């Protein structure tokens, strides 16, 4: 029996070629955008306009409305939950406004929560743990801030009709 020797660089080149080919396929339903700070965020349903009622119909439980004064260009901000996770939804007049004004505001909210964290746990003013937003996505004219990760936000957005 004859043995075949394959170099490590040939194997790496093979997997790189496969990865490039797989990534070059048709565009997915959602897309990741990379901003100037090289932080990726997800944009879905860019051509749609949502209201709080859109998310309520999809199963999100609306709990409390926040003032919009501290979030530039937002027209409504609602706190609520979906499948036992906190999700804050910030609404904008258009998808473009959500990208231009909502993304920096969401990044600032997440950055602020991370700065308050200690040992991987987000802390409240008294030093106790609390749930915080650590990811977000843009769905049409809305920016969803997601507790811990984007998993439940993705599920909620997939339930929009």
Secondary structure, 3 states (H helix, E strand, C coil): CCCCCCCHHHHHHHHHHHHHHHHCCCCCCCEEEECCCCCEEEEECCCCCCCHHHHHHCCCEEEEEECCCCCCCEEEEEEEEECCEEEEEEEECCHHHHHHHHHHHHHHHHHHHHHCEECCEEECCCCCECCCEEEEEEECCEEEEEECCCHHHHHHHHCCC
